[in-house]
Amino acid sequence: GYRTKRVLGAKIRLIMNADDRTNHKLSRRTVLNAGIAALATAGSASPFLQEPSRQSRQGVVTGPNRDTTADELFKTPSEPPNSPMGVGKGIHPGRVTWVHQPKATTWDGKTGDWWDDTYSDQRLVDEMVSESVRSLTGEKADKQSWVSLFQHFNQTHNGGKAGYQPGEKVTIKTNGVQDRPGDWRKGAGTPSPHVVYALVYQLIKVAGVRGEDLTLYDASRYVGDPIYKRIRANPDPNFQAVRFMASERMAGNGRLAAVPDKANPIHFSHEGVPTAYPPQCVTETKYLINVGLLRAHTLMGVTLTAKNHFGSIYFDGVGFSPRPLHDYASRDLPMGSYNCLVDLIAHNHIGGKTLLYMVDGIYASEHNLGGVIKYQSLGDHWASSLFMSQDPVAIDSVGLDFVRNEPNNDECRGKPENYLHEAALADKPPSGTVYDSDRDGKPVTSLGVHEHWNNATDKQYSRNLGKRQGIELVTWPKPPKAQQESKA
């Protein structure tokens, strides 16, 4: 049936795309065994490939060739609910918005593609982005919301009270792990073209960003045709001037090749991790917008906004690829381990430039290699969700709660919250690491606030419960008044 074909297809794609994931040669026996395993497990919720394991520098099984079945499902966090750690960021510290609009997603799983206008309602997605921006800032109008976001960024980055100024560059990082030139495969777990377009529209038409100063990129992958063509379909010269950047091996067809900036290295804070370099489109920008995806990950347990920047790093001899980092963000590292994602959040050209964090869960996929899935935990419908925050730790903490609570996400395993503890407590992390990826000698302070909700039904965080610390989850549509009062 459809489920069996989808699972088997995912396994075959995993094998055929192994060069993109690991650059390791696979034997004929490995391919055969993986295919047999895929058939044998096709009826399960989310079977995964068993590959030969190896030992990491920290003595635990990690990396792209390990046996992922060794990790237990992540259901119970290491700390009790509503136990915030770290310091909230943003105009309203620790605020995360969640807009849930099931009417925007109507694909039947068979006809056409989920990103077709028939099955993704651009008008409703536009409203979702608009509501998110206003809920995040507390402003009544979209324009004032963007003014507040830019002003807050500058005030917290020694830029005075200035807002956005024409000519300042804005760069958007999308997650193109499943994206390649040509048609997207049916049901692919890719960014929503409707979400990306709605964001670009807001930036150009509301915030006043010139198209020539706006860039979309994934330096290790691609920005696909459904996104590219949707933006280019707007005849406004500003939409025609938007730049698209991709991996050098996929550049062309209107996409420029990403180039590393060797003058701005990323020095990871753990012995043995090689130096990386961000793309020039990042180092030359003033503002960065991180648009991650809502889903589990076969190696890291979860991939949201922090891991999205695995598509922003270049290594000598490797190119734009995160392969040298797999051992240092793995889901099977124990709690209290160094995590390279913290170095990325802390780096002045990456987390340091980020104006806004978004998690696209319009059509969420089961994991980084899987297709889109319906969420049993959200009425057995498509996830139909959009998250937004100024706090990189808070938004990933909320995203992790949604992913771990979804029965179809059974690749959310191991200890995926390790990086959130390390980032929230970056000044004195559990691992004892001195995080300093800029090598500027300045101590890293808390990068945001982390906690888990009280339960999967109420989804209440500490600030929702009247506390002065922690996360605040602002939802839309708002729950009925009586329900709000019962939770207060």
NUGU-319544 format. One record per residue (C-alpha): residue number from 1; x, y, z. Coordinates in pm, whole numbers, plus 32768, in hexadecimal, padded with zeros to 4 digits. Each point is the difference from the previous one (the first is absolute). Layout:
! NUGU-319544
(atom NUM; (X; Y; Z)) ...
END
This chain:
! NUGU-319544
(atom 1; (8000; 8000; 8000)) (atom 2; (8058; 8172; 800B)) (atom 3; (80AB; 7FE0; 8155)) (atom 4; (80DB; 7EDC; 7F8F)) (atom 5; (8066; 80AF; 7EC0)) (atom 6; (8052; 8140; 80BC)) (atom 7; (80D7; 7F4D; 8103)) (atom 8; (80B7; 7F2A; 7EFF)) (atom 9; (8037; 8130; 7F25)) (atom 10; (8091; 80BE; 8126)) (atom 11; (80F3; 7EE3; 8045)) (atom 12; (8073; 7FEC; 7E99)) (atom 13; (8029; 817A; 7FF5)) (atom 14; (80C5; 7FF4; 8142)) (atom 15; (80F1; 7F0B; 7F62)) (atom 16; (8017; 80B0; 7EB1)) (atom 17; (8033; 8150; 80AC)) (atom 18; (810C; 7F77; 80E7)) (atom 19; (810A; 80CD; 7F50)) (atom 20; (7F46; 813E; 8061)) (atom 21; (7FDF; 7F8D; 8169)) (atom 22; (814A; 7F5E; 8050)) (atom 23; (80E0; 7FE5; 7ECB)) (atom 24; (8047; 7E99; 8070)) (atom 25; (8000; 7EE5; 7F03)) (atom 26; (7EEF; 7EFD; 8039)) (atom 27; (803B; 7E97; 7FA8)) (atom 28; (7F13; 7F38; 7F2A)) (atom 29; (7FAE; 7F2E; 8134)) (atom 30; (7FA9; 813A; 80C8)) (atom 31; (7F10; 8073; 7EF2)) (atom 32; (7F5F; 7EA8; 7FE9)) (atom 33; (7FDB; 7FDC; 8179)) (atom 34; (7F6C; 815C; 801D)) (atom 35; (7F02; 7FB4; 7EF2)) (atom 36; (7F9A; 7EBE; 80AF)) (atom 37; (7FE4; 80B7; 814B)) (atom 38; (7F27; 8109; 7F5E)) (atom 39; (7F0D; 7EFB; 7F7D)) (atom 40; (7FF7; 7F49; 814A)) (atom 41; (7FAB; 8137; 80C5)) (atom 42; (7F26; 80B7; 7F06)) (atom 43; (7ECB; 7FD5; 80D6)) (atom 44; (8093; 80AA; 8131)) (atom 45; (7FD4; 816E; 8054)) (atom 46; (8155; 8071; 7F8A)) (atom 47; (8107; 7EF1; 7FC0)) (atom 48; (8167; 806E; 7FD6)) (atom 49; (813D; 7F7E; 7F6A)) (atom 50; (80F8; 7F40; 80D6)) (atom 51; (8164; 8056; 7F9B)) (atom 52; (8151; 7F91; 808C)) (atom 53; (804D; 80BE; 813F)) (atom 54; (8144; 80A2; 806E)) (atom 55; (808C; 809F; 8139)) (atom 56; (800C; 8179; 802E)) (atom 57; (810D; 80C8; 80B0)) (atom 58; (7F28; 8000; 8138)) (atom 59; (7FDF; 7E87; 800C)) (atom 60; (7E97; 7FD9; 7F92)) (atom 61; (7F72; 7F81; 7EB9)) (atom 62; (7FBE; 8129; 7F1C)) (atom 63; (8021; 807D; 7EA0)) (atom 64; (7F5A; 7FB0; 7EB5)) (atom 65; (8062; 7E90; 8004)) (atom 66; (7F82; 7F9D; 8157)) (atom 67; (7ED8; 7F20; 8053)) (atom 68; (7EEB; 80F9; 8043)) (atom 69; (7F20; 7EF6; 8099)) (atom 70; (80DC; 800C; 8137)) (atom 71; (7F5A; 8144; 806C)) (atom 72; (7EC3; 7FF9; 80D0)) (atom 73; (7ED5; 80D6; 7FA7)) (atom 74; (8018; 8157; 80A1)) (atom 75; (7EC1; 8024; 80C6)) (atom 76; (806D; 8062; 815F)) (atom 77; (80E7; 812D; 8024)) (atom 78; (8121; 7FFF; 80F4)) (atom 79; (7F63; 8110; 80D6)) (atom 80; (7E9B; 802C; 8086)) (atom 81; (7EFF; 80CC; 7F40)) (atom 82; (800C; 817A; 8029)) (atom 83; (8167; 8006; 807C)) (atom 84; (808C; 8126; 7F3A)) (atom 85; (8173; 8035; 7FD6)) (atom 86; (80B5; 811F; 7F57)) (atom 87; (7F91; 8160; 7FAC)) (atom 88; (7EE7; 8050; 7F0E)) (atom 89; (8046; 80D7; 7ECE)) (atom 90; (7F25; 80F0; 7F3F)) (atom 91; (7F18; 8129; 8029)) (atom 92; (7F32; 7F18; 80D8)) (atom 93; (8110; 7F19; 808A)) (atom 94; (7FCD; 7E91; 7FB2)) (atom 95; (7EC9; 803A; 7F2C)) (atom 96; (7FAF; 7F00; 7EF1)) (atom 97; (7ECE; 801F; 7F23)) (atom 98; (7F3F; 7ED5; 7F7A)) (atom 99; (7F00; 803B; 7EED)) (atom 100; (7F34; 7ECB; 7FA7)) (atom 101; (7F23; 8012; 7ECB)) (atom 102; (7F88; 7EAA; 7F80)) (atom 103; (7F32; 80A4; 7EED)) (atom 104; (8143; 806A; 7F53)) (atom 105; (8062; 7E95; 7FB8)) (atom 106; (7F12; 7F1F; 7F40)) (atom 107; (80D4; 7F04; 7F3E)) (atom 108; (7F6A; 7EA3; 7FE7)) (atom 109; (8157; 7F5B; 7FF1)) (atom 110; (7FC9; 7F85; 7E9C)) (atom 111; (7F8C; 810A; 7F0D)) (atom 112; (80FB; 80FE; 7F87)) (atom 113; (8101; 8080; 80FC)) (atom 114; (7FD4; 8099; 8159)) (atom 115; (80A7; 8144; 7F90)) (atom 116; (7F02; 8039; 7EE9)) (atom 117; (7F20; 812E; 8033)) (atom 118; (7ED9; 7F12; 8008)) (atom 119; (8082; 7F63; 8142)) (atom 120; (80BE; 8122; 80A0)) (atom 121; (7F33; 813B; 8027)) (atom 122; (80E4; 812D; 7FCA)) (atom 123; (7F04; 80F1; 8092)) (atom 124; (7FE8; 7F3E; 8144)) (atom 125; (817A; 7FCE; 8014)) (atom 126; (8029; 8178; 7FD0)) (atom 127; (7F18; 8031; 8128)) (atom 128; (80CA; 7F05; 80CD)) (atom 129; (8143; 80C0; 7FC7)) (atom 130; (7F54; 814C; 8045)) (atom 131; (7F64; 7F80; 8142)) (atom 132; (814D; 7F6D; 806D)) (atom 133; (80BC; 8149; 7FD6)) (atom 134; (7EF9; 80C6; 80BC)) (atom 135; (7FDF; 7F01; 8118)) (atom 136; (8179; 7FF3; 802A)) (atom 137; (8029; 8177; 8026)) (atom 138; (7EB3; 8055; 809E)) (atom 139; (7FBF; 8109; 7EF7)) (atom 140; (7EB2; 8032; 7F52)) (atom 141; (808A; 802D; 7EA0)) (atom 142; (80F9; 7F3D; 7F2C)) (atom 143; (80CE; 8133; 7FA6)) (atom 144; (8031; 806C; 8168)) (atom 145; (8055; 7E98; 8058)) (atom 146; (8124; 8002; 7F0D)) (atom 147; (806E; 8155; 807C)) (atom 148; (8004; 7F73; 8161)) (atom 149; (80C5; 7ECB; 7F98)) (atom 150; (810C; 80C7; 7F4C)) (atom 151; (8016; 8103; 8114)) (atom 152; (8020; 7EF9; 810D)) (atom 153; (8111; 7F51; 7F3C)) (atom 154; (80C9; 813F; 7FDC)) (atom 155; (7FCF; 8065; 816A)) (atom 156; (8088; 7EB0; 8071)) (atom 157; (811F; 8009; 7F05)) (atom 158; (8089; 8159; 8051)) (atom 159; (7F49; 8097; 7EDA)) (atom 160; (7F3B; 8107; 80BB)) (atom 161; (7E8E; 802C; 7FC7)) (atom 162; (800F; 7FEE; 7E85)) (atom 163; (7F11; 7F22; 7F44)) (atom 164; (803C; 7F64; 7EAC)) (atom 165; (80B3; 80E5; 7F0A)) (atom 166; (7FE3; 7FD3; 7E84)) (atom 167; (8139; 7F5B; 7F7B)) (atom 168; (8036; 7F21; 8130)) (atom 169; (8008; 7E94; 7F96)) (atom 170; (7F0F; 7EF8; 8081)) (atom 171; (804A; 7E8F; 7FCA)) (atom 172; (7F15; 7ED8; 802F)) (atom 173; (8083; 7EA2; 804D)) (atom 174; (7F17; 7EEC; 7F88)) (atom 175; (8028; 7E8B; 803D)) (atom 176; (8042; 7F52; 7EB4)) (atom 177; (8071; 7EAA; 8079)) (atom 178; (7F02; 7F52; 7F1E)) (atom 179; (8018; 810A; 7EF2)) (atom 180; (80AB; 7FC2; 7EB2)) (atom 181; (7FEA; 809B; 7EA3)) (atom 182; (7ED0; 7F87; 7F43)) (atom 183; (7EAD; 7F94; 807F)) (atom 184; (7FCF; 7FB6; 8170)) (atom 185; (7FA4; 7E98; 8041)) (atom 186; (7E99; 7FC7; 8065)) (atom 187; (7FC5; 8043; 8170)) (atom 188; (8160; 808B; 8033)) (atom 189; (8050; 80A1; 814E)) (atom 190; (8069; 8155; 7F81)) (atom 191; (7FC1; 8169; 8064)) (atom 192; (7EA5; 807C; 7FAD)) (atom 193; (8013; 80E6; 7ECF)) (atom 194; (7ED1; 80B4; 808B)) (atom 195; (80AB; 804A; 814C)) (atom 196; (813F; 8078; 7F57)) (atom 197; (7F3C; 80DD; 7F11)) (atom 198; (7F2F; 8092; 811C)) (atom 199; (8141; 8058; 80BB)) (atom 200; (80A1; 809D; 7ECC)) (atom 201; (7EC1; 80C3; 7FBC)) (atom 202; (7FFF; 8087; 8163)) (atom 203; (816C; 8068; 7FE9)) (atom 204; (7FD7; 80B2; 7EB2)) (atom 205; (7EA2; 8090; 8014)) (atom 206; (7FE6; 8041; 8176)) (atom 207; (815F; 8024; 808F)) (atom 208; (8085; 80B9; 7ECD)) (atom 209; (8124; 7F1B; 7FAD)) (atom 210; (807C; 802E; 7E9B)) (atom 211; (7FFE; 7EC3; 7F31)) (atom 212; (816C; 8031; 7FA1)) (atom 213; (8059; 7FF3; 8173)) (atom 214; (7F43; 7EBD; 8042)) (atom 215; (809E; 7EA5; 7FDE)) (atom 216; (7F77; 7E9E; 8031)) (atom 217; (8100; 7EEB; 8025)) (atom 218; (8066; 7EA4; 8064)) (atom 219; (8176; 7FED; 7FC0)) (atom 220; (800E; 7E84; 8014)) (atom 221; (7EC7; 7FB5; 7F36)) (atom 222; (7F05; 80BE; 7F2B)) (atom 223; (7ED6; 80EC; 7FFC)) (atom 224; (7F02; 7F46; 7F30)) (atom 225; (7F2A; 8064; 7ED9)) (atom 226; (7EB6; 800F; 80C1)) (atom 227; (809B; 8111; 80DA)) (atom 228; (80C7; 80AA; 7EEB)) (atom 229; (7EE1; 800D; 7F08)) (atom 230; (7F04; 8079; 8103)) (atom 231; (80D7; 812D; 8053)) (atom 232; (8060; 8045; 7E97)) (atom 233; (7E92; 7FED; 7F98)) (atom 234; (7FC9; 8151; 80A8)) (atom 235; (804E; 8104; 7EF1)) (atom 236; (8069; 8106; 80FF)) (atom 237; (816F; 8056; 7FB4)) (atom 238; (8056; 7FC4; 816E)) (atom 239; (7F8F; 7E95; 7FE8)) (atom 240; (80C5; 7FDC; 7EBD)) (atom 241; (813A; 8081; 80AE)) (atom 242; (8002; 7F09; 8124)) (atom 243; (813D; 7F2A; 7FFB)) (atom 244; (8001; 7E86; 8025)) (atom 245; (813C; 7F48; 806B)) (atom 246; (8048; 7E8B; 8005)) (atom 247; (8119; 7F03; 800E)) (atom 248; (8109; 8033; 7EF5)) (atom 249; (7FB1; 7EA8; 7F70)) (atom 250; (7E91; 8061; 7FD6)) (atom 251; (8020; 816D; 7F98)) (atom 252; (7F65; 807A; 7EBE)) (atom 253; (7E9C; 803C; 7F8B)) (atom 254; (7FF9; 814C; 80B5)) (atom 255; (80BA; 7F84; 8135)) (atom 256; (8153; 808F; 8055)) (atom 257; (8112; 7F25; 8096)) (atom 258; (8042; 8033; 8173)) (atom 259; (8167; 8068; 8049)) (atom 260; (80AE; 7FD5; 8153)) (atom 261; (8088; 812D; 80B7)) (atom 262; (8159; 7F98; 8077)) (atom 263; (802A; 8149; 80BD)) (atom 264; (7EF4; 7FA6; 80FE)) (atom 265; (8046; 7EA3; 808A)) (atom 266; (7F27; 7F39; 80EE)) (atom 267; (80E1; 7F6D; 810C)) (atom 268; (7F4F; 7EE1; 80AB)) (atom 269; (8038; 7FE5; 8175)) (atom 270; (8062; 7E90; 800D)) (atom 271; (8152; 7F6D; 7FB2)) (atom 272; (800C; 7F4B; 7EB5)) (atom 273; (7EE2; 80B9; 7F53)) (atom 274; (808B; 80A9; 7EC7)) (atom 275; (7FCE; 8170; 7FB8)) (atom 276; (7ED5; 805A; 7F29)) (atom 277; (7FA3; 8132; 7F34)) (atom 278; (7EAB; 809E; 7FC0)) (atom 279; (7F90; 806B; 7EA3)) (atom 280; (8040; 8164; 7F91)) (atom 281; (7E8B; 803E; 7FDD)) (atom 282; (7FF0; 7FDB; 817B)) (atom 283; (8133; 80C9; 805F)) (atom 284; (7F99; 8120; 7F1D)) (atom 285; (7E9C; 8014; 8088)) (atom 286; (7F8D; 80CA; 8129)) (atom 287; (7EC7; 7F39; 8053)) (atom 288; (7FC7; 7E89; 7FEB)) (atom 289; (7EB4; 7F48; 800D)) (atom 290; (8011; 7E8F; 8058)) (atom 291; (7EDF; 7F34; 7F6E)) (atom 292; (801E; 7E9D; 8086)) (atom 293; (7F18; 7ED7; 7FD4)) (atom 294; (7F31; 7F41; 80FF)) (atom 295; (807A; 7E9A; 7FFE)) (atom 296; (80CD; 7EEE; 80A0)) (atom 297; (815C; 7FA0; 7F88)) (atom 298; (809D; 7EAC; 7FCA)) (atom 299; (814F; 806B; 8093)) (atom 300; (7FB8; 812B; 80E1)) (atom 301; (7EA7; 7FA4; 8083)) (atom 302; (7F69; 814A; 7F96)) (atom 303; (8048; 810D; 7EFE)) (atom 304; (7F6D; 8158; 8035)) (atom 305; (80B5; 8151; 7FED)) (atom 306; (8154; 7FB1; 809C)) (atom 307; (804F; 7EDD; 7F1A)) (atom 308; (7F7E; 80C5; 7ED6)) (atom 309; (8158; 80A4; 7FF8)) (atom 310; (80A4; 7EB6; 7FAC)) (atom 311; (7FB7; 8087; 7EA5)) (atom 312; (80D4; 8136; 8043)) (atom 313; (8158; 7F6E; 8042)) (atom 314; (812A; 7FBD; 7F23)) (atom 315; (812E; 7F23; 8052)) (atom 316; (8142; 7FF7; 7F3C)) (atom 317; (8014; 7EBB; 7F3E)) (atom 318; (7E8F; 7FBB; 8035)) (atom 319; (7F45; 8130; 7F7E)) (atom 320; (7EB2; 807B; 807E)) (atom 321; (7F9D; 7ECF; 80CA)) (atom 322; (7FC3; 7FB3; 8172)) (atom 323; (80A5; 7EA9; 7FF4)) (atom 324; (8122; 8059; 80EC)) (atom 325; (7EFF; 8068; 8107)) (atom 326; (7F26; 7ECA; 800D)) (atom 327; (80B6; 7F72; 812E)) (atom 328; (7FDA; 8144; 80C1)) (atom 329; (7E87; 8031; 7FF1)) (atom 330; (7F8C; 7E96; 7FFF)) (atom 331; (7EC6; 7F9B; 80B9)) (atom 332; (80BA; 7EEA; 80B3)) (atom 333; (80F7; 80E5; 80AD)) (atom 334; (7FB0; 7FFA; 8175)) (atom 335; (7F73; 812E; 80B1)) (atom 336; (8116; 80EA; 8067)) (atom 337; (80C7; 7FD0; 7EBF)) (atom 338; (809B; 810C; 7F24)) (atom 339; (7F1A; 8053; 7EDE)) (atom 340; (8072; 80B6; 7EC7)) (atom 341; (7EA5; 8098; 7FCC)) (atom 342; (8048; 80E7; 8125)) (atom 343; (8132; 8088; 7F4D)) (atom 344; (7F27; 804F; 7ED0)) (atom 345; (7EF5; 80B1; 80CE)) (atom 346; (8110; 80C9; 80B2)) (atom 347; (80C9; 8064; 7ECC)) (atom 348; (7FEA; 8174; 7FB1)) (atom 349; (7FB6; 7FC5; 7E8F)) (atom 350; (7EF7; 7EF2; 8038)) (atom 351; (7F34; 800F; 8140)) (atom 352; (808D; 8158; 803F)) (atom 353; (7F5F; 808D; 7EC5)) (atom 354; (7EB2; 7F53; 801E)) (atom 355; (7EDA; 80EE; 8007)) (atom 356; (7EF3; 7EF6; 8002)) (atom 357; (7FD6; 7E88; 802A)) (atom 358; (7EE8; 7F42; 7F55)) (atom 359; (7F9D; 7E91; 7FF8)) (atom 360; (7F31; 7F97; 7ED3)) (atom 361; (7F0F; 7EEB; 8062)) (atom 362; (7EFC; 8039; 7EF0)) (atom 363; (803C; 7EA5; 7F70)) (atom 364; (80F4; 7F65; 80F8)) (atom 365; (80C2; 7EC7; 7F9E)) (atom 366; (804C; 7ED3; 80DB)) (atom 367; (8178; 803B; 7FF4)) (atom 368; (8116; 8096; 7F2C)) (atom 369; (7FE3; 7EF0; 7EF5)) (atom 370; (7E8D; 7FB6; 801C)) (atom 371; (7EC4; 8083; 7F60)) (atom 372; (7EF6; 80E1; 8092)) (atom 373; (7F1F; 7F64; 8105)) (atom 374; (7EBD; 804C; 80B1)) (atom 375; (801B; 804B; 8173)) (atom 376; (7F2E; 7F1B; 80DA)) (atom 377; (8040; 80F4; 811B)) (atom 378; (7F5C; 811A; 7F39)) (atom 379; (7EBB; 7F5A; 7F9F)) (atom 380; (8099; 7F06; 7F0A)) (atom 381; (8029; 811F; 7F09)) (atom 382; (8130; 80A1; 7F64)) (atom 383; (80C1; 80BF; 810B)) (atom 384; (7F8B; 8149; 7F62)) (atom 385; (80DD; 80C2; 80F1)) (atom 386; (80EB; 8128; 7FFA)) (atom 387; (80E4; 8061; 8121)) (atom 388; (80BC; 8148; 802D)) (atom 389; (80EA; 808E; 8109)) (atom 390; (8128; 80E3; 8045)) (atom 391; (808B; 7EF9; 80EE)) (atom 392; (80BD; 7EE1; 7F54)) (atom 393; (7FF5; 7F1D; 8130)) (atom 394; (7E94; 803C; 8054)) (atom 395; (7F7E; 7FBB; 7EA0)) (atom 396; (80C6; 7EBC; 7FE3)) (atom 397; (7F8A; 7F97; 815B)) (atom 398; (7E96; 802E; 7F97)) (atom 399; (8041; 7F53; 7EB3)) (atom 400; (809C; 7ED9; 80B6)) (atom 401; (7ECD; 7FDD; 80DD)) (atom 402; (7F20; 7FF0; 7ECD)) (atom 403; (80E1; 7F06; 7F4D)) (atom 404; (802F; 7F17; 812B)) (atom 405; (7E8A; 8003; 8042)) (atom 406; (7FA9; 7F8A; 7EA0)) (atom 407; (7FE6; 7E82; 7FE3)) (atom 408; (8061; 800A; 7E8F)) (atom 409; (814F; 80A2; 8054)) (atom 410; (80AE; 7EC7; 807B)) (atom 411; (815A; 807A; 7F99)) (atom 412; (7FF8; 80F7; 8121)) (atom 413; (80EA; 7F29; 80D0)) (atom 414; (8125; 8011; 80EB)) (atom 415; (8053; 814A; 80AC)) (atom 416; (7F99; 810E; 7F07)) (atom 417; (7FDA; 8104; 8115)) (atom 418; (8173; 7FFE; 8058)) (atom 419; (804F; 812F; 7F25)) (atom 420; (7EDF; 80C3; 8098)) (atom 421; (808D; 7FD4; 8161)) (atom 422; (815B; 805D; 7F87)) (atom 423; (7F7E; 8136; 7F48)) (atom 424; (7F1D; 8078; 8117)) (atom 425; (811F; 7FE0; 80FA)) (atom 426; (8112; 8060; 7F09)) (atom 427; (80B9; 80D5; 8102)) (atom 428; (801C; 7ED0; 80E6)) (atom 429; (7F8F; 7ED6; 7F2F)) (atom 430; (7FDA; 7EA2; 8095)) (atom 431; (811F; 7F86; 7F23)) (atom 432; (80EF; 8104; 808D)) (atom 433; (8052; 8071; 7E9E)) (atom 434; (807B; 8162; 7FCC)) (atom 435; (7F35; 805E; 7ECE)) (atom 436; (80BA; 8107; 7F33)) (atom 437; (7FD0; 7FC1; 7E8D)) (atom 438; (805F; 8169; 7FB0)) (atom 439; (8148; 7FE6; 80C1)) (atom 440; (7FCD; 8165; 8075)) (atom 441; (8041; 7FB1; 816C)) (atom 442; (7EA6; 8078; 8068)) (atom 443; (7F44; 7F06; 80D9)) (atom 444; (7EC3; 7F74; 7F69)) (atom 445; (7ECC; 8043; 80D1)) (atom 446; (7EB7; 7F40; 7FFC)) (atom 447; (7F85; 7FE2; 7E9A)) (atom 448; (7E91; 7FE0; 8060)) (atom 449; (7F0D; 7F51; 80E5)) (atom 450; (7FAB; 7E8E; 8004)) (atom 451; (7EEC; 7F3A; 80A7)) (atom 452; (7EF6; 7EFC; 7FAD)) (atom 453; (7E8B; 8037; 800E)) (atom 454; (7F27; 7F88; 8121)) (atom 455; (7F4A; 7EFE; 7F2C)) (atom 456; (7FAA; 7FBB; 7E96)) (atom 457; (7E93; 8060; 8030)) (atom 458; (8021; 815A; 8099)) (atom 459; (8155; 8056; 7F68)) (atom 460; (8046; 80FC; 8113)) (atom 461; (815A; 808E; 8046)) (atom 462; (8074; 80BC; 8134)) (atom 463; (7F9F; 815C; 7F89)) (atom 464; (7EA9; 7F7B; 7F99)) (atom 465; (7FD9; 7F91; 8169)) (atom 466; (804C; 815A; 8089)) (atom 467; (8174; 7FD0; 8043)) (atom 468; (80FA; 8114; 7FB8)) (atom 469; (80FD; 7F18; 7F5A)) (atom 470; (7FF3; 7EFC; 7EED)) (atom 471; (7F47; 7FDD; 7EB7)) (atom 472; (7EB8; 80A1; 7F9D)) (atom 473; (7F3F; 7F4B; 7EEE)) (atom 474; (7F0C; 80EC; 7F54)) (atom 475; (7F05; 7F39; 7F36)) (atom 476; (7F10; 805A; 7EEA)) (atom 477; (7EE1; 7FC6; 7FEF)) (atom 478; (7FF5; 8049; 8173)) (atom 479; (7F5E; 7EF7; 80DB)) (atom 480; (7E9F; 804E; 807E)) (atom 481; (7FF8; 80F9; 8121)) (atom 482; (7F82; 7EFF; 80F8)) (atom 483; (811E; 7F18; 7FA3)) (atom 484; (80FB; 811A; 802B)) (atom 485; (7F78; 8053; 8158)) (atom 486; (800D; 7E94; 806D)) (atom 487; (8173; 7FF4; 7FAB)) (atom 488; (805C; 8146; 80AC)) 
END
